[in-house]
Amino acid sequence: MKTSLPLTIDNGLGETLIFQKLVPEPDGDRLLVENFVAPGMGPLMHVHHLQDEGLTVIKGRIGYQILGEPEQFAEAGETVIFKRGVAHRFWNAGDDILNCQGWVKPANTIVFFLSAIYAAQRKVGKLEPERFDAAFLITRYASEYSLPSIPAFVRKVIIPTTYRVGRLMGKYRKFANAPAPMGK
């Protein structure tokens, strides 16, 4: 699945992400991004198993946390790096729109994955994405991304069951051209 850049996605809930361009590098393409996040908003605790991520605050105040560690904050001009395999989250810790420029490396399937997550959030108008779409994405891309904040019972029973029901109901035809997961 080929996507033209730049590409802007918006979850309808206060998060806009612009995938600006791919920069070829010997050890994997670096995807340059820019985000705009409403006060109090930001992604759940998550893990990029195969990617590093960096965010530089352009305007506003970012709150961020590594799983098991205290919350931290960065202001305009400061950079936060999240290493692959490390559970983390970030949010707008200010009163105005947070604007960051950053990168994800290697790009892998992040454009497709986040575009599909944002579309599933827009579909239901909630941070929790539409259940069948979420079950498909979490299951298919488990080698790349995970959400440790989801309770174990939901991860091990509810999501796999929802995924199987969705397959039986034909809910995933729209994902026919989804890129293959990395790391399999």
Disulfide bonds with the S-S distance in Angstrom:
none
